[in-house]
């Protein structure tokens, strides 16, 4: 299980729906979460875990998995939200497919990369403008509620037949 409480809560929320497919972009911010699925307890028979080259390709793969009624999610960083827009709006959003993803927040308190703020600070306005539903997890939400929020957000995607994301600040903000 992930060492830091925030990552552990994200892992617990994801494990609650036992995904068959975990798509991801490599990320140091997400290291503890990804390690669970790549080398830890989350690496198990019947679960496919693989890296994706870009966010929009992940969205397309998730859409296909949703059509096949498979349990899947994508784990990426918020600096790639813009990359996924065309795929997101023309496939799962347009065809009412329940895709789900966890998006790690960058920028803000604790960010060490000065250039990342320009892109990451605009993730919510981009998703709002596109009409994509998301739930925010950061210092305003007790960590004890994180796993349940991930679980409910994934169920919300299934219930509403649309893309839903959890924006999780794992860096302390």
N, C-alpha and C positions, 0 to 999 in steps of 0.2 A: 504494500500500500504506500502511496505517496507520503513523503515525510512532512511536508508543510500542510497545515490544516485546510487551506483553500484548495490546493490540488487534490488532497484526499477527499474532500467533499464533492468535487467535480467527478472524480473517479467513481465514488459511491453512487452518485446520481446516474451516471452512464451505465454502471453495472446493474442498476435496478431494472433496466429493460433488456439486458443481456444482448447487446448488438451482435449480429452475425458478421457485419462488415464495419470496420473502422478505417476511414480514409483520413489522411493527415498530410500536412506540410511540415517538414522538419522545423523545429523551433526551440531555441534555448529557453524561452519563456515558458513553454509547455513541457519542458523536459520531464518533470515528475509525472505528469499525466501520460505522456507518450511512453515513458519507460514502463509504466504499468502494463500497457498493451503489447509493447514490443519485447520485453524481457521478463516481466513480472508475472504476477498471478493472473493478469488479464490475457496472457498468451495461452490459449487453450484450444483443444480440438474443436472444429466447427466454426471457428472465428477467423476470418480473413482480415489481416491488418496490412495495409500497404500505403506507401507514400504516393501522393499525386503531384504532377509537375506544376499545376497551376490551379487556383481556386475555381475558375469556371469549368475546368474539366471535372473537378470534384462534384460540382453541382450537377453536371450532366450524368455522371455515374450514379449519384444519389437519386436522380429522377428515374433512371432505369430501374434501380433497386426498389424504388417506391412502387413503380408499375408492377413489379414482380412480387410486391407485398413482402419484402424482406426488411428486417430490422437493421438499420444502418445509420451512421452519422459521419459528419466531417468535422475535423478539428483543425482550425487555422488561426491566424492572427488577423487583427482588424486592419492592418495596413494592406490587406488584399481584398477588402470589401468592394472597392471599385472594380477590381478585376472580374468579379463574379456577376456584376449587374446584368449584362446582356443575357447570359445563360439563365440566370435566376428569373428574370422577368419574362423571358420568352418560352421557358419550358415549365418548371414547376409552378410558378405563380400563375401563368396563363392556363395551365391544364389542371390546376387544383391538386397538385401532388404534395403529399406531406413529407417534405424533406426537413431534416433537423441537423443543426450543427452547433458546436461550441466554438466561440470566437474569443480568443484571448485578447484582452485590451493591452495596448501599448500606450506610451505617452503618459502624461500626468506624473503624479508623485512616484518617485522611485525609478523613473526612466533614465537610462544611462546613454541612450543614443539620441543626440540632439536633432537629427534630421527626421526622426520618426514622428515627432509631434505634429508636423504639418499635415501628414496624412491621417494619423490615428485620431486626432481630435475631431475629425469630420465624419467618423463612422456612423454615429447616430443620425446626424442630419441626412446623410446619404440614404440610409435605410428608411428613415421617415419619408423622404421625398419619393422613394420607390414603393412605398406602401408595404414594406416587409416588416413583419412582426418580430420583436425581440424582447428579451427580458434581461435586465441589468443586474449583475452581481458584483458588488464592490464593498467598500467599507461601510456603506449605509445599510447593508443587509447583514445580519448576524451570520457567521459562518455555519452555525447550526441549521440554518434554513437553506443553505446552498444546494445540498443533495436533493432535497424535496423540490426545489425550484427547477432543477435540471429535469427531474422525473416528470413534473407537471408540464413543463414547456414542451417536452417531447410528446406527451399525450395531447397537448393543445394542437400540435401540428397534425396529429392523426385525426383529432376531432374536427378541426376546421379545414382539413385538406388544403394546407398551404405551407409554404416555407416558414420555419420558425427557428430563431437562433437565441442562444444564451451568450451574452457578452460578459465575460468573466475577467475581472482584474486580479490577476495572480501576483502582481508586483507590489501590492500594498496600498494602493489608492482606493 
